[in-house]
Amino acid sequence: MNFSERLKELRNKRKMSQSDLAELTGLHYTQIGRYEKNKSLPSSDILKKLADIFSVSIDYLIEGATVDTARAFIHDRDLLKQFTEIETLDPKDKEVIKIFLDAFLTKKHIQELAK
């Protein structure tokens, strides 16, 4: 995935239009379209604004650094910190946490279906 694809994916995940993103960056929406079509690359100032808007690093935007992938899609910083700590646990403890999360999410899905 390249910069243009990452930008479009981040924008879509946040349910933002090109106009919404343009307004936040101080650009025209056509410029956002140029970025997403890989016809232009942003200046360092705009890269910084985009990274701040999406709570990712500039490295993630440019190179897709996998370390920042979770940061790109998890907005709750406490939850992100907890997941980072879970990564340091031994495999058996991780498995227990996965089972617990799966059970909790399954319960929530069942509750939603029952409404």
C-alpha positions in Angstrom: 0.0 0.0 0.0 1.4 3.4 -0.9 0.7 6.9 0.6 -2.3 7.6 -1.6 -4.0 4.3 -0.6 -3.2 4.8 3.1 -4.6 8.4 3.0 -7.8 7.3 1.3 -8.2 4.3 3.7 -7.7 6.5 6.8 -10.2 9.1 5.4 -12.8 6.5 4.7 -12.4 4.8 8.1 -13.2 8.1 9.7 -16.1 8.6 7.3 -14.7 11.8 6.1 -15.2 13.3 2.6 -12.4 14.8 0.7 -14.0 18.2 1.4 -14.0 17.5 5.2 -10.3 16.6 5.1 -9.5 19.6 2.9 -11.2 21.9 5.4 -9.1 20.4 8.3 -5.9 20.8 6.3 -6.6 24.2 4.8 -6.4 22.8 1.3 -8.9 22.5 -1.6 -10.7 19.2 -1.9 -9.2 18.7 -5.4 -5.8 18.6 -3.8 -6.9 15.8 -1.5 -8.1 14.0 -4.7 -4.7 14.5 -6.3 -3.0 12.9 -3.2 -5.4 10.0 -3.3 -4.8 9.5 -7.0 -1.1 9.5 -6.5 -0.7 12.6 -8.7 0.8 14.7 -6.1 2.6 14.4 -2.7 2.0 16.8 0.2 4.6 19.1 1.7 6.1 18.3 5.1 3.7 20.8 6.7 0.7 19.1 5.2 2.1 15.6 6.1 2.3 16.8 9.7 -1.3 18.0 9.6 -2.5 14.8 8.1 -0.6 12.7 10.7 -2.2 14.8 13.5 -5.7 14.5 12.1 -5.5 10.7 11.8 -3.3 10.2 15.0 -0.6 8.4 13.1 3.0 9.1 12.5 4.4 10.7 9.3 6.3 7.4 8.8 3.1 5.5 8.7 1.7 7.9 6.1 4.8 7.7 3.9 6.0 4.2 4.4 3.2 2.4 6.1 5.3 1.5 9.2 3.5 -1.4 10.7 4.2 -0.3 14.3 1.7 2.5 13.8 -1.0 0.4 12.2 -3.0 -0.1 15.4 -2.5 3.6 16.3 -4.1 4.5 12.9 -7.4 2.7 13.8 -7.7 2.7 17.6 -8.7 6.1 18.8 -9.0 5.3 22.5 -5.5 5.9 23.8 -6.1 3.9 27.0 -7.3 0.9 25.0 -4.3 1.2 22.7 -2.0 1.3 25.8 -3.7 -1.8 27.2 -3.3 -3.7 23.9 0.4 -2.7 23.8 0.8 -4.1 27.3 -1.0 -7.3 26.3 1.6 -7.8 23.6 4.3 -8.3 26.3 2.4 -11.2 28.0 3.2 -14.8 27.5 1.1 -16.7 24.8 -1.1 -18.5 27.4 -2.2 -15.2 29.0 -2.8 -13.6 25.6 -5.0 -16.6 24.7 -7.1 -16.0 27.9 -7.6 -12.4 27.0 -8.6 -13.3 23.5 -11.2 -15.7 24.8 -12.5 -13.1 27.2 -12.8 -10.5 24.5 -14.4 -12.9 22.1 -17.0 -13.8 24.8 -17.7 -10.2 25.6 -18.1 -9.2 21.9 -20.4 -12.3 21.3 -22.6 -11.2 24.2 -22.8 -7.7 22.8 -23.8 -9.0 19.3 -26.5 -11.2 20.8 -27.9 -8.3 22.8 -28.0 -6.2 19.7 -29.8 -8.9 17.8 -32.3 -9.3 20.6 -33.3 -5.6 20.4 
